[in-house]
Amino acid sequence: MAVLERAVMATPIWTIIAPVCALVFAGFAVSSAGGDPAWWMVVLAVPLLFAAVFAAVHHAETIAHRVGQPFGSIILALAVTVIEVSLIVSLLLSAPIGESTVARDTVFAAIMIVLNGILGLCLLIVTEN
């Protein structure tokens, strides 16, 4: 029975391969693209980005499941916030100078929403005890 539980709890191989492939492709794309990336780089980058994000969420969900409630929910919220902020920051870095106000405000709003949600959850937990 222990072997069956271990097989079910094993980390799927795609959650390891997808981020590595995305990292290798990003290194290749940065080193070979002089200006605007070619269309095939964009077409290949989109599914690799999605796979890497899904792998990160899978790992965060696994950790949250092992930690248990209430901390697991906070771990998932922080993981999603970090992913969202990193995607927005990558857009910020690629935007021309002077066009970063919307992305900067979006990052600030996302961080404030999550922090206020965690603060509210902490207040609810403290007042129930």
Secondary structure, 3 states (H helix, E strand, C coil): CHHHHHHHHCCCCHHHHHHHHHHHHHHHHHHHCCCCCCHHHHHHHHHHHHHHHHHHHHHHHHHHHHHCCCHHHHHHHHHHHHHHHHHHHHHHHHCCCCCCHHHHHHHHHHHHHHHHHHHHHHHHHHHHC
